[in-house]
Amino acid sequence: MTKIIIVVVLLFILGSLGSGLIFLIRDKGRGKRTLKALTWRISLSFVLFLLLLLGYATGLLRPHGVVPVAPHHISAEPQK
């Protein structure tokens, strides 16, 4: 469930970024719609950062490396 919320927030961030670009092109930088869209993007990014910190602190999210590590119960030495 946590990962779904993170993906949804990321999609909202991308939507806000896209709308900011569209407003920038249409208004030629004179309107306040671009500023509002980018303010929403910054706010959503901050919320996402807090969600990631909260997920890590509560154990809902676990960091992992790029290369998967073998589970502890499997030894790395070949069996005889």
KAMO-V779831 format. One line per field, one symbol per residue. ss: DSSP state (H for helix, E for strand, C for the rest). psi: psi as a letter, one per 20 degrees, with the letter a starting at -180 (. if undefined). A space follows every 50 residues. Layout:
# KAMO-V779831
ss->???
psi->???
This chain:
# KAMO-V779831
ss->CHHHHHHHHHHHHHHHHHHHHHHHHHHCCCCCHHHHHHHHHHHHHHHHHH HHHHHHHHCCCCCCCCCCCCCCCCCCCCCC
psi->hghggggghghhghghgghggghgggikjirihgggghggggghhggggh gggghghijhppqqrgpqqqqhipqiqqq.
